[in-house]
Amino acid sequence: MTGNWPAGSGGRARRDERREAIVAGALRLFSERGALPVRGEDIAAAGGVSRGTFYKYFFERDGILAELFRRRLANPP
């Protein structure tokens, strides 16, 4: 049955939560291991999502590195 949920009733929030979990997992792994040895599969596992879900949000590992750099530049220490 469709149409019973109010528009924007959690789908966007769930996507944002997944994306944040992926970013947090990646940041933790990059901090522990450095960026080069970390694979997309590792980031997915650390973020608690499947490999396919990781690639849905980030085309490749470099995409998440770019996201982390963007965030760092937007919020300098």
C-alpha positions as a printed NumPy array, in Angstrom:
array([[ 0.   ,  0.   ,  0.   ],
       [ 1.476,  3.332, -1.011],
       [ 0.59 ,  6.928, -0.383],
       [-0.071,  6.634,  3.363],
       [ 3.238,  8.186,  4.412],
       [ 3.656, 11.944,  4.569],
       [ 6.114, 13.347,  2.053],
       [ 9.671, 13.256,  3.404],
       [ 8.692, 11.102,  6.375],
       [12.071,  9.65 ,  7.109],
       [13.472,  8.531,  3.775],
       [15.758, 11.525,  3.561],
       [16.688, 11.256,  7.224],
       [17.574,  7.584,  6.764],
       [19.738,  8.402,  3.731],
       [21.481, 11.143,  5.691],
       [22.088,  8.743,  8.594],
       [23.588,  6.132,  6.268],
       [25.808,  8.699,  4.594],
       [27.018,  9.984,  7.969],
       [27.711,  6.431,  9.171],
       [29.801,  5.807,  6.05 ],
       [31.726,  9.059,  6.493],
       [32.352,  8.356, 10.188],
       [33.558,  4.837,  9.422],
       [35.859,  6.099,  6.687],
       [37.317,  8.796,  8.898],
       [38.023,  6.257, 11.63 ],
       [39.715,  3.849,  9.196],
       [41.746,  6.572,  7.495],
       [42.904,  7.795, 10.903],
       [43.927,  4.291, 11.962],
       [45.461,  2.989,  8.721],
       [46.016,  5.926,  6.392],
       [44.036,  6.354,  3.192],
       [45.862,  4.081,  0.756],
       [45.288,  0.662,  2.337],
       [41.575,  1.281,  3.015],
       [39.205, -0.24 ,  0.449],
       [35.584,  0.578, -0.273],
       [34.61 , -2.75 ,  1.278],
       [36.4  , -1.776,  4.484],
       [34.584,  1.549,  4.632],
       [31.229, -0.122,  4.02 ],
       [31.82 , -2.56 ,  6.874],
       [32.97 ,  0.214,  9.21 ],
       [29.86 ,  2.223,  8.334],
       [27.57 , -0.748,  8.898],
       [26.329, -0.857,  5.298],
       [26.725, -3.198,  2.361],
       [29.353, -2.616, -0.292],
       [26.586, -1.766, -2.762],
       [25.174,  0.849, -0.415],
       [28.605,  2.421, -0.029],
       [28.938,  2.723, -3.799],
       [25.437,  4.181, -4.016],
       [26.587,  7.131, -1.911],
       [30.196,  7.367, -3.086],
       [31.223,  6.338, -6.593],
       [34.654,  5.317, -5.337],
       [36.911,  5.635, -2.331],
       [38.283,  8.914, -3.659],
       [34.769, 10.348, -3.46 ],
       [34.67 ,  9.907,  0.283],
       [38.153, 11.402,  0.6  ],
       [36.898, 14.433, -1.326],
       [33.899, 14.653,  1.022],
       [36.162, 14.576,  4.067],
       [38.411, 17.287,  2.6  ],
       [35.371, 19.399,  1.724],
       [34.094, 19.131,  5.293],
       [37.486, 19.958,  6.732],
       [37.842, 23.037,  4.551],
       [34.338, 24.184,  5.477],
       [35.14 , 23.794,  9.211],
       [38.815, 24.574,  9.847],
       [40.233, 23.903, 13.317]])
